[in-house]
Amino acid sequence: MIVTFADMIRHRRSNLELTMDKLAEKASIRKSTISKIENGEVRKPEYKTIKSLAEALDISYDDYIGIYISLERNAEVMLDILQEAISTSKSIFLITDIATKYLELPHLDSYDAIKQMFITANHVNDTSIRFALFKTITKYSRSHGVMPFIAQGMYKTYMIERNDFTQLENSYQTGKSVLSYADFLNEDDQIIFYFSLANHSYSLLRYNDCLDYCKIVSEIDQTNSQYRAHVTFLMCNCHYYLKNYETSKMFLAEYNNYSFEFVQGNVNFMTGCINGRSGKVDLGIQQLEQYLKVTSEFNLVYVVTMLLELYLIKCDLGASRRLLEYEVAMKDSLIDKYTTPDKKARMAYFYQLAGNALVSQDVEVAFDFYLKSASKYMEIGLYDNALKSVVLINEAILEDHSRLSIEVVRKMNEIYKQIISKKINE
């Protein structure tokens, strides 16, 4: 194993069959300096010397920097090396190793060292590196009992993890693990954290959890901020899905008092939804059809899906099938970078309803919609919902055996295997 600069330079020079004179010329380094390094007289050469020799000998950055950081004790130099590694190396292991060695420098105050590392991590653009650095900060802070940075590290880790919509359940558990440390976050971060957890639980259809987190945001944020407006609307939606329609209307009225430009459209939409779900189906359809004419691309998925549900309640299959023409536009709206897991879940539900609308007319297309629904649910980790969509195919076949075919069985089997595999991996 190459564990010293003497071994590294001598071994590589020998392999390349370079004389010391030739290497000195190639690296623009004195022969006497190279000799001292190879003989171990200079255990820790200057960084620029090693860098020049490494480039001349085609030694990888990761190889020579790994040895250098084991010897360096200067905090500023270590930070410079860390910054260089972040922009140069592809090895996250090396980067976190440098960060750890910086944190462990004996003459540094632990709190100050962690604070500096936190600032450094916050300015990293690469998500995987930033994530690894926050994990490193959390681990070191935990071992030294620095509570504020345990909280900050876990919070920042969660905020990155939650953006992977294929791991919603796992990242939700990560978020919940931050709850024990949330009091160590500053007020602004607490608001963002609880708001994020509220949206996360809403995406997982855990409406009671969402209500709990929304209440905490409302208690912390006593201003008329957008966060407070958003959680008010979330509480309206949660009660709506929990079939507490009167309570939902109460929060909708409170939400209507906010003056943000996005409020009125949401109020119009939810008014139609609540009326439709609370027995006033025709009124709900009328209001949603009016809103559909002016809705934004962002809300299209929600409006069409709700209308489709109400038309199916009325058994108006003609109007239901007309709404299927919006599928392409709805899919296009999901491309937006701000697309939420909840919106993808509504698209999955749209496909499920589309299957219901077509199953009596075109079984093959209906089954394809059910399978699309299952696939879309799997994209965001809602595997139980995906199974429900596949079960609808089974029920349709049980109702009419002529709908069974080898191709349908093959497609169902493939989806089942994917769902089971995903659930096992989780």
Summary of the structure (lengths in Angstrom):
residues: 426
radius of gyration: 29.7
end to end distance: 38.6
largest distance: 92.6
contacts: 1339
relative contact order: 0.04
helix: 77%
strand: 0%
